[in-house]
Amino acid sequence: MNLHEQCLLRYLTHPDELSYVTEILKLNNKILEQKFVVKNILVNSSMLNYTKNID
């Protein structure tokens, strides 16, 4: 069960905690976004600079 499923289950069992669950999902999404940026953009950018040919 992933975090989104856990949050949905928690919401269904405790609907009064919707704001808490929402904040957990927002935080998780932000972490995933940052990991994506580091993995796909920053790493590729540094590799391009490193492998650039000098004429």
mmCIF file as gemmi writes it, N, C-alpha and C atoms, coordinates in Angstrom:
data_model
loop_
_atom_site.group_PDB
_atom_site.id
_atom_site.type_symbol
_atom_site.label_atom_id
_atom_site.label_alt_id
_atom_site.label_comp_id
_atom_site.label_asym_id
_atom_site.label_entity_id
_atom_site.label_seq_id
_atom_site.pdbx_PDB_ins_code
_atom_site.Cartn_x
_atom_site.Cartn_y
_atom_site.Cartn_z
_atom_site.occupancy
_atom_site.B_iso_or_equiv
_atom_site.pdbx_formal_charge
_atom_site.auth_seq_id
_atom_site.auth_asym_id
_atom_site.pdbx_PDB_model_num
ATOM 1 N N . MET Axp A 1 ? 0.853 -1.172 0 1 0 ? 1 A 1
ATOM 2 C CA . MET Axp A 1 ? 0 0 0 1 0 ? 1 A 1
ATOM 3 C C . MET Axp A 1 ? 0.902 1.239 0 1 0 ? 1 A 1
ATOM 4 N N . ASN Axp A 2 ? 0.692 2.127 -0.957 1 0 ? 2 A 1
ATOM 5 C CA . ASN Axp A 2 ? 1.514 3.335 -1.021 1 0 ? 2 A 1
ATOM 6 C C . ASN Axp A 2 ? 0.918 4.443 -0.156 1 0 ? 2 A 1
ATOM 7 N N . LEU Axp A 3 ? 1.621 5.567 -0.108 1 0 ? 3 A 1
ATOM 8 C CA . LEU Axp A 3 ? 1.211 6.664 0.76 1 0 ? 3 A 1
ATOM 9 C C . LEU Axp A 3 ? -0.158 7.204 0.378 1 0 ? 3 A 1
ATOM 10 N N . HIS Axp A 4 ? -0.451 7.31 -0.914 1 0 ? 4 A 1
ATOM 11 C CA . HIS Axp A 4 ? -1.746 7.83 -1.343 1 0 ? 4 A 1
ATOM 12 C C . HIS Axp A 4 ? -2.88 6.902 -0.898 1 0 ? 4 A 1
ATOM 13 N N . GLU Axp A 5 ? -2.656 5.623 -0.991 1 0 ? 5 A 1
ATOM 14 C CA . GLU Axp A 5 ? -3.665 4.663 -0.542 1 0 ? 5 A 1
ATOM 15 C C . GLU Axp A 5 ? -3.844 4.73 0.971 1 0 ? 5 A 1
ATOM 16 N N . GLN Axp A 6 ? -2.756 4.895 1.684 1 0 ? 6 A 1
ATOM 17 C CA . GLN Axp A 6 ? -2.839 5.004 3.136 1 0 ? 6 A 1
ATOM 18 C C . GLN Axp A 6 ? -3.612 6.256 3.542 1 0 ? 6 A 1
ATOM 19 N N . CYS Axp A 7 ? -3.348 7.359 2.855 1 0 ? 7 A 1
ATOM 20 C CA . CYS Axp A 7 ? -4.053 8.601 3.157 1 0 ? 7 A 1
ATOM 21 C C . CYS Axp A 7 ? -5.54 8.48 2.85 1 0 ? 7 A 1
ATOM 22 N N . LEU Axp A 8 ? -5.868 7.842 1.748 1 0 ? 8 A 1
ATOM 23 C CA . LEU Axp A 8 ? -7.28 7.649 1.407 1 0 ? 8 A 1
ATOM 24 C C . LEU Axp A 8 ? -7.964 6.782 2.449 1 0 ? 8 A 1
ATOM 25 N N . LEU Axp A 9 ? -7.323 5.711 2.852 1 0 ? 9 A 1
ATOM 26 C CA . LEU Axp A 9 ? -7.887 4.84 3.87 1 0 ? 9 A 1
ATOM 27 C C . LEU Axp A 9 ? -8.077 5.595 5.178 1 0 ? 9 A 1
ATOM 28 N N . ARG Axp A 10 ? -7.084 6.406 5.533 1 0 ? 10 A 1
ATOM 29 C CA . ARG Axp A 10 ? -7.201 7.186 6.771 1 0 ? 10 A 1
ATOM 30 C C . ARG Axp A 10 ? -8.365 8.174 6.671 1 0 ? 10 A 1
ATOM 31 N N . TYR Axp A 11 ? -8.498 8.813 5.509 1 0 ? 11 A 1
ATOM 32 C CA . TYR Axp A 11 ? -9.614 9.748 5.33 1 0 ? 11 A 1
ATOM 33 C C . TYR Axp A 11 ? -10.956 9.039 5.439 1 0 ? 11 A 1
ATOM 34 N N . LEU Axp A 12 ? -11.059 7.862 4.842 1 0 ? 12 A 1
ATOM 35 C CA . LEU Axp A 12 ? -12.324 7.131 4.884 1 0 ? 12 A 1
ATOM 36 C C . LEU Axp A 12 ? -12.673 6.68 6.3 1 0 ? 12 A 1
ATOM 37 N N . THR Axp A 13 ? -11.663 6.379 7.09 1 0 ? 13 A 1
ATOM 38 C CA . THR Axp A 13 ? -11.931 5.946 8.465 1 0 ? 13 A 1
ATOM 39 C C . THR Axp A 13 ? -12.046 7.116 9.429 1 0 ? 13 A 1
ATOM 40 N N . HIS Axp A 14 ? -11.42 8.264 9.087 1 0 ? 14 A 1
ATOM 41 C CA . HIS Axp A 14 ? -11.46 9.454 9.952 1 0 ? 14 A 1
ATOM 42 C C . HIS Axp A 14 ? -11.666 10.697 9.09 1 0 ? 14 A 1
ATOM 43 N N . PRO Axp A 15 ? -12.863 10.933 8.593 1 0 ? 15 A 1
ATOM 44 C CA . PRO Axp A 15 ? -13.085 12.049 7.66 1 0 ? 15 A 1
ATOM 45 C C . PRO Axp A 15 ? -12.787 13.426 8.258 1 0 ? 15 A 1
ATOM 46 N N . ASP Axp A 16 ? -12.78 13.544 9.571 1 0 ? 16 A 1
ATOM 47 C CA . ASP Axp A 16 ? -12.502 14.84 10.191 1 0 ? 16 A 1
ATOM 48 C C . ASP Axp A 16 ? -11.023 15.223 10.09 1 0 ? 16 A 1
ATOM 49 N N . GLU Axp A 17 ? -10.178 14.323 9.643 1 0 ? 17 A 1
ATOM 50 C CA . GLU Axp A 17 ? -8.746 14.59 9.52 1 0 ? 17 A 1
ATOM 51 C C . GLU Axp A 17 ? -8.336 14.894 8.076 1 0 ? 17 A 1
ATOM 52 N N . LEU Axp A 18 ? -9.248 15.373 7.273 1 0 ? 18 A 1
ATOM 53 C CA . LEU Axp A 18 ? -8.969 15.64 5.864 1 0 ? 18 A 1
ATOM 54 C C . LEU Axp A 18 ? -7.813 16.629 5.681 1 0 ? 18 A 1
ATOM 55 N N . SER Axp A 19 ? -7.775 17.68 6.454 1 0 ? 19 A 1
ATOM 56 C CA . SER Axp A 19 ? -6.704 18.669 6.285 1 0 ? 19 A 1
ATOM 57 C C . SER Axp A 19 ? -5.343 18.071 6.613 1 0 ? 19 A 1
ATOM 58 N N . TYR Axp A 20 ? -5.276 17.217 7.615 1 0 ? 20 A 1
ATOM 59 C CA . TYR Axp A 20 ? -4.022 16.554 7.971 1 0 ? 20 A 1
ATOM 60 C C . TYR Axp A 20 ? -3.54 15.651 6.836 1 0 ? 20 A 1
ATOM 61 N N . VAL Axp A 21 ? -4.445 14.867 6.304 1 0 ? 21 A 1
ATOM 62 C CA . VAL Axp A 21 ? -4.11 13.954 5.21 1 0 ? 21 A 1
ATOM 63 C C . VAL Axp A 21 ? -3.686 14.741 3.971 1 0 ? 21 A 1
ATOM 64 N N . THR Axp A 22 ? -4.362 15.833 3.701 1 0 ? 22 A 1
ATOM 65 C CA . THR Axp A 22 ? -4.03 16.67 2.561 1 0 ? 22 A 1
ATOM 66 C C . THR Axp A 22 ? -2.613 17.232 2.681 1 0 ? 22 A 1
ATOM 67 N N . GLU Axp A 23 ? -2.25 17.656 3.877 1 0 ? 23 A 1
ATOM 68 C CA . GLU Axp A 23 ? -0.907 18.192 4.09 1 0 ? 23 A 1
ATOM 69 C C . GLU Axp A 23 ? 0.16 17.114 3.905 1 0 ? 23 A 1
ATOM 70 N N . ILE Axp A 24 ? -0.127 15.902 4.327 1 0 ? 24 A 1
ATOM 71 C CA . ILE Axp A 24 ? 0.819 14.798 4.123 1 0 ? 24 A 1
ATOM 72 C C . ILE Axp A 24 ? 1.014 14.547 2.63 1 0 ? 24 A 1
ATOM 73 N N . LEU Axp A 25 ? -0.056 14.531 1.869 1 0 ? 25 A 1
ATOM 74 C CA . LEU Axp A 25 ? 0.044 14.314 0.429 1 0 ? 25 A 1
ATOM 75 C C . LEU Axp A 25 ? 0.793 15.452 -0.26 1 0 ? 25 A 1
ATOM 76 N N . LYS Axp A 26 ? 0.554 16.683 0.154 1 0 ? 26 A 1
ATOM 77 C CA . LYS Axp A 26 ? 1.276 17.821 -0.42 1 0 ? 26 A 1
ATOM 78 C C . LYS Axp A 26 ? 2.769 17.698 -0.153 1 0 ? 26 A 1
ATOM 79 N N . LEU Axp A 27 ? 3.118 17.34 1.062 1 0 ? 27 A 1
ATOM 80 C CA . LEU Axp A 27 ? 4.526 17.183 1.407 1 0 ? 27 A 1
ATOM 81 C C . LEU Axp A 27 ? 5.16 16.053 0.604 1 0 ? 27 A 1
ATOM 82 N N . ASN Axp A 28 ? 4.462 14.946 0.489 1 0 ? 28 A 1
ATOM 83 C CA . ASN Axp A 28 ? 4.974 13.817 -0.283 1 0 ? 28 A 1
ATOM 84 C C . ASN Axp A 28 ? 5.17 14.205 -1.754 1 0 ? 28 A 1
ATOM 85 N N . ASN Axp A 29 ? 4.23 14.909 -2.321 1 0 ? 29 A 1
ATOM 86 C CA . ASN Axp A 29 ? 4.351 15.345 -3.717 1 0 ? 29 A 1
ATOM 87 C C . ASN Axp A 29 ? 5.529 16.295 -3.905 1 0 ? 29 A 1
ATOM 88 N N . LYS Axp A 30 ? 5.755 17.183 -2.942 1 0 ? 30 A 1
ATOM 89 C CA . LYS Axp A 30 ? 6.876 18.112 -3.032 1 0 ? 30 A 1
ATOM 90 C C . LYS Axp A 30 ? 8.201 17.351 -2.981 1 0 ? 30 A 1
ATOM 91 N N . ILE Axp A 31 ? 8.29 16.365 -2.119 1 0 ? 31 A 1
ATOM 92 C CA . ILE Axp A 31 ? 9.509 15.553 -2.034 1 0 ? 31 A 1
ATOM 93 C C . ILE Axp A 31 ? 9.739 14.809 -3.341 1 0 ? 31 A 1
ATOM 94 N N . LEU Axp A 32 ? 8.697 14.216 -3.902 1 0 ? 32 A 1
ATOM 95 C CA . LEU Axp A 32 ? 8.832 13.515 -5.176 1 0 ? 32 A 1
ATOM 96 C C . LEU Axp A 32 ? 9.259 14.457 -6.29 1 0 ? 32 A 1
ATOM 97 N N . GLU Axp A 33 ? 8.711 15.656 -6.299 1 0 ? 33 A 1
ATOM 98 C CA . GLU Axp A 33 ? 9.07 16.645 -7.314 1 0 ? 33 A 1
ATOM 99 C C . GLU Axp A 33 ? 10.544 17.033 -7.196 1 0 ? 33 A 1
ATOM 100 N N . GLN Axp A 34 ? 11.013 17.248 -5.98 1 0 ? 34 A 1
ATOM 101 C CA . GLN Axp A 34 ? 12.413 17.614 -5.779 1 0 ? 34 A 1
ATOM 102 C C . GLN Axp A 34 ? 13.339 16.481 -6.197 1 0 ? 34 A 1
ATOM 103 N N . LYS Axp A 35 ? 12.972 15.254 -5.893 1 0 ? 35 A 1
ATOM 104 C CA . LYS Axp A 35 ? 13.779 14.106 -6.305 1 0 ? 35 A 1
ATOM 105 C C . LYS Axp A 35 ? 13.842 14.028 -7.827 1 0 ? 35 A 1
ATOM 106 N N . PHE Axp A 36 ? 12.729 14.294 -8.49 1 0 ? 36 A 1
ATOM 107 C CA . PHE Axp A 36 ? 12.691 14.272 -9.944 1 0 ? 36 A 1
ATOM 108 C C . PHE Axp A 36 ? 13.628 15.33 -10.524 1 0 ? 36 A 1
ATOM 109 N N . VAL Axp A 37 ? 13.561 16.53 -9.97 1 0 ? 37 A 1
ATOM 110 C CA . VAL Axp A 37 ? 14.408 17.621 -10.459 1 0 ? 37 A 1
ATOM 111 C C . VAL Axp A 37 ? 15.876 17.255 -10.286 1 0 ? 37 A 1
ATOM 112 N N . VAL Axp A 38 ? 16.228 16.756 -9.127 1 0 ? 38 A 1
ATOM 113 C CA . VAL Axp A 38 ? 17.631 16.402 -8.882 1 0 ? 38 A 1
ATOM 114 C C . VAL Axp A 38 ? 18.063 15.287 -9.818 1 0 ? 38 A 1
ATOM 115 N N . LYS Axp A 39 ? 17.244 14.281 -9.946 1 0 ? 39 A 1
ATOM 116 C CA . LYS Axp A 39 ? 17.621 13.118 -10.743 1 0 ? 39 A 1
ATOM 117 C C . LYS Axp A 39 ? 17.676 13.433 -12.237 1 0 ? 39 A 1
ATOM 118 N N . ASN Axp A 40 ? 16.716 14.153 -12.753 1 0 ? 40 A 1
ATOM 119 C CA . ASN Axp A 40 ? 16.583 14.32 -14.194 1 0 ? 40 A 1
ATOM 120 C C . ASN Axp A 40 ? 17.126 15.626 -14.757 1 0 ? 40 A 1
ATOM 121 N N . ILE Axp A 41 ? 17.121 16.661 -13.983 1 0 ? 41 A 1
ATOM 122 C CA . ILE Axp A 41 ? 17.523 17.954 -14.537 1 0 ? 41 A 1
ATOM 123 C C . ILE Axp A 41 ? 18.926 18.335 -14.079 1 0 ? 41 A 1
ATOM 124 N N . LEU Axp A 42 ? 19.168 18.343 -12.799 1 0 ? 42 A 1
ATOM 125 C CA . LEU Axp A 42 ? 20.474 18.77 -12.309 1 0 ? 42 A 1
ATOM 126 C C . LEU Axp A 42 ? 21.578 17.808 -12.714 1 0 ? 42 A 1
ATOM 127 N N . VAL Axp A 43 ? 21.33 16.522 -12.626 1 0 ? 43 A 1
ATOM 128 C CA . VAL Axp A 43 ? 22.35 15.531 -12.985 1 0 ? 43 A 1
ATOM 129 C C . VAL Axp A 43 ? 22.658 15.605 -14.48 1 0 ? 43 A 1
ATOM 130 N N . ASN Axp A 44 ? 21.626 15.666 -15.305 1 0 ? 44 A 1
ATOM 131 C CA . ASN Axp A 44 ? 21.846 15.752 -16.756 1 0 ? 44 A 1
ATOM 132 C C . ASN Axp A 44 ? 22.551 17.044 -17.146 1 0 ? 44 A 1
ATOM 133 N N . SER Axp A 45 ? 22.231 18.113 -16.49 1 0 ? 45 A 1
ATOM 134 C CA . SER Axp A 45 ? 22.87 19.39 -16.781 1 0 ? 45 A 1
ATOM 135 C C . SER Axp A 45 ? 24.356 19.337 -16.45 1 0 ? 45 A 1
ATOM 136 N N . SER Axp A 46 ? 24.705 18.777 -15.335 1 0 ? 46 A 1
ATOM 137 C CA . SER Axp A 46 ? 26.115 18.704 -14.957 1 0 ? 46 A 1
ATOM 138 C C . SER Axp A 46 ? 26.876 17.752 -15.878 1 0 ? 46 A 1
ATOM 139 N N . MET Axp A 47 ? 26.239 16.708 -16.346 1 0 ? 47 A 1
ATOM 140 C CA . MET Axp A 47 ? 26.904 15.787 -17.262 1 0 ? 47 A 1
ATOM 141 C C . MET Axp A 47 ? 27.158 16.457 -18.607 1 0 ? 47 A 1
ATOM 142 N N . LEU Axp A 48 ? 26.233 17.275 -19.056 1 0 ? 48 A 1
ATOM 143 C CA . LEU Axp A 48 ? 26.425 17.995 -20.313 1 0 ? 48 A 1
ATOM 144 C C . LEU Axp A 48 ? 27.608 18.945 -20.208 1 0 ? 48 A 1
ATOM 145 N N . ASN Axp A 49 ? 27.731 19.619 -19.117 1 0 ? 49 A 1
ATOM 146 C CA . ASN Axp A 49 ? 28.851 20.554 -18.918 1 0 ? 49 A 1
ATOM 147 C C . ASN Axp A 49 ? 30.167 19.777 -18.819 1 0 ? 49 A 1
ATOM 148 N N . TYR Axp A 50 ? 30.127 18.632 -18.217 1 0 ? 50 A 1
ATOM 149 C CA . TYR Axp A 50 ? 31.336 17.857 -18.016 1 0 ? 50 A 1
ATOM 150 C C . TYR Axp A 50 ? 31.854 17.274 -19.333 1 0 ? 50 A 1
ATOM 151 N N . THR Axp A 51 ? 30.946 16.841 -20.193 1 0 ? 51 A 1
ATOM 152 C CA . THR Axp A 51 ? 31.347 16.16 -21.423 1 0 ? 51 A 1
ATOM 153 C C . THR Axp A 51 ? 31.477 17.096 -22.62 1 0 ? 51 A 1
ATOM 154 N N . LYS Axp A 52 ? 31.341 18.375 -22.403 1 0 ? 52 A 1
ATOM 155 C CA . LYS Axp A 52 ? 31.421 19.335 -23.505 1 0 ? 52 A 1
ATOM 156 C C . LYS Axp A 52 ? 32.839 19.343 -24.097 1 0 ? 52 A 1
ATOM 157 N N . ASN Axp A 53 ? 32.904 19.271 -25.406 1 0 ? 53 A 1
ATOM 158 C CA . ASN Axp A 53 ? 34.194 19.268 -26.097 1 0 ? 53 A 1
ATOM 159 C C . ASN Axp A 53 ? 34.79 20.664 -26.139 1 0 ? 53 A 1
ATOM 160 N N . ILE Axp A 54 ? 36.089 20.716 -25.998 1 0 ? 54 A 1
ATOM 161 C CA . ILE Axp A 54 ? 36.794 21.989 -26.107 1 0 ? 54 A 1
ATOM 162 C C . ILE Axp A 54 ? 37.526 22.003 -27.442 1 0 ? 54 A 1
ATOM 163 N N . ASP Axp A 55 ? 37.305 23.033 -28.248 1 0 ? 55 A 1
ATOM 164 C CA . ASP Axp A 55 ? 37.948 23.122 -29.569 1 0 ? 55 A 1
ATOM 165 C C . ASP Axp A 55 ? 39.21 23.964 -29.499 1 0 ? 55 A 1
